[in-house]
Amino acid sequence: MSQSLSNDIITPGQRLCKESDFISSEGTYVHKGYIYSSVLGFKHIIKRNIDTTNENNVNSNNNNNNNSNEIENNKDYIVVLKEKEPSVVPEIGSIVTVQVLRINPKLASVAILCVGTKALKETFNGIIRIQDVRATEIDKVEIYKSFRPGDIVLAQIISLGDARSYYLSTAKNELGVVFAQSVAGSTMIPISWNTMQCPKTKTKEFRKVAKMDQDDDTTTATTDSN
């Protein structure tokens, strides 16, 4: 087998391809016909060096039983591995991917996982204060309706903060929660700028959702229907 590597960081919940294109393997999962990443890392395509001519000769007497297996065996594997690139340090203005660790009524404590598309060799601490969650109606913001522990969030560094934590903001439309799991363990689907829904139980939960990708057919269809 041979393999190719993508240089772009892959985040949990990111859609990689159709299920029909590759075989889902380490660091990925299948949902509604698509393969998604389940970890933060880099995408690898592991190619299967198959001599299809020899296989067809060997299996010529069993075509009726093995057609579906042959199609499956001709597909390459797709994996996402937790690898790290050379050291990079967050700075003011950087767009970062973070994971929410804890919340309280005044702020969300996060771990900074990557800067732009570069994975960090070690995580940095960050804080999203209640006044930095969104740009409008700041007095109505509630942290528990914006983030939950475990959420993956896109944010921007606005200050170096104190000696222990960077100050982050999600006040732009394109910033906010990009991946969240429901109590049932399913990847939640954004249905508006402040709501996500569990596809299994249909339970809705509040979040400060990052602006949805207009190229994501699944998300667009879900939004249009609500």
Disulfide bonds with the S-S distance in Angstrom:
none
